[in-house]
Amino acid sequence: MTAETARLLTTLLSLAEDTGSLSDELHFAGWDATERVPLDHGAANVLRALVLPKAARVLEVGAGFGGLTRYLGEVSASVHAVEADPVRAAAVRFRTRDLGTVTVHDRLVTETYDLVVVQQPYATRNLLDWVRERLSPTGAVVVLTASRGVTRTLTAAGLEVQRELLCSPGHEVARAVRGAQIDTELPRLSAAIADGPANGLALLCGPGAAALWPPYRLATYFNTAERAAFACTRADVVRTGEGAEVRRAPLVASSPVAGISVGPCADKVYDAPTMVEVLLDEPERVAELLTGWRDLVRAEASRGAEGLWDLVPHNVLVDGATLRPIDLEWRNAGAGVSEVVERGVLVLADKLADAGWSAAAEGGSMRDLAGWLGVLIGLHPSFVDSALAREAAFSAIASCGTAYGTDEVREAIAEIWRKRLARTVHEYRSTKVGAGVAANEDEVAKR
């Protein structure tokens, strides 16, 4: 990172009204990846995934721009943040200025600590020896790194690794934090939540390390990217007496925004493909599965199920002859059965087009595909326009909340959808693979 960028980030933090760990103001302030990472909602996800003792006296070595410091200060009794660089130290002070629990130092302070968090560049033998001597009898050390090479240094310092957690895509902004066991116990789910290689590690050391990650927990993953704070969630994958379960919950307690909110939900883990995966392999089942899904929406609505807005095909498992809804976290007070069905068909068409679905008409557009899918379950093809407008309005609120949910944002999202609908299935696939905006467009469709 350049000195100019460091000064810019410090200035942003000095001017921010909301410096919390889930600040929308900061999350949307970064211009490029270098600026966004320290300000991201997910900058502290690797620590959010751990069970941190609330009365802990914490030492953080290498505080950077205060992303981890801020979260530690919100959940711990006291935090000593060490940052030798004066510009970054100033940034940490700005980030934590409203917290009485945090003090920032330019060198180590000789005290006893219950928790020590160390970034890899600082995990030297001398430092780790010093940390071991000042760790409380039940204390723990968390080393955040991109390499297992530091393990030898930890062992030499008498801090053998008790648990090794994989962070995807990395520890700086983790989507998923998981133990290695999930890869063998639940490989399908593990691949889905990791969504790519794990480029980061959280190494848990010291006598209190085991308490930071309960033995029944297999993974924790987050939805914090491209979401306003009110909609950020975590999901814990835990062992149960009957196998495993995914338990989702909002990161903050908040009121609905324009009738839109997220809520808790829990699902048993089944080793079954999603409806989208089945349709890609068995396109001849499209009428059967679409009809079954529509009837499932109606049945769930009749029993007053929450999270109906999320009951779309990619959130439905095909478990033999049974369709099982999962991940129903989104609520939309203005949506009933017809709105959910229209949304589901629109998003399904996007996912099938994205994969170059073999059953799509030769030369047909995504709009043609969506219209045809709708006709199979009794929708008029014109539903696409109303579904698009509804999805754009929802995505604007989900992404930006009230502070940033402007007409311009909604129109920009609608324009993305219009361009996608106009592409042929072949163009859609090739353009999406090659375009730099693919990741952002994916987030719109995943909601």
ABEGO torsion letter per residue (X at the ends): XBAAAAAAAAAAAAABABABAABAAAAAABABAAAAAAABAAAAAAAAABBBBAABBBBBBGAEAGAAAAAAAAABABBBBBBABAAAAAAAAAAAAABAABBBBABBBBBBBABBBBBAAABBAAAAAAAAAABBAABBBBBBBABAAAAAAAAAAGBBBABBBBBOABAABBABBBBAAAAAABAAAAAAAAGEBBABBBBBBEAAAAAABBAABABBBBBABGBBAAABBBBBBBBBAAEBBBBBBBABBBBBBGGBBBBBBBBBBBBBBBAAAAAAABAAAAAAAAAAAAAAAAAAAAAGBBGAAABBAAABBBBEABBBBBGBABBBAABBAAAAAAAAAAAAAAAAAAAGBAABBBGBBAAAAAAAAAAAAGBBAAAAAAAAAAAAAAAAAAAAEAAABBAAAAAAAAAAAAAAAABBAAAAAAAAAABAAAAAAAAAAAX
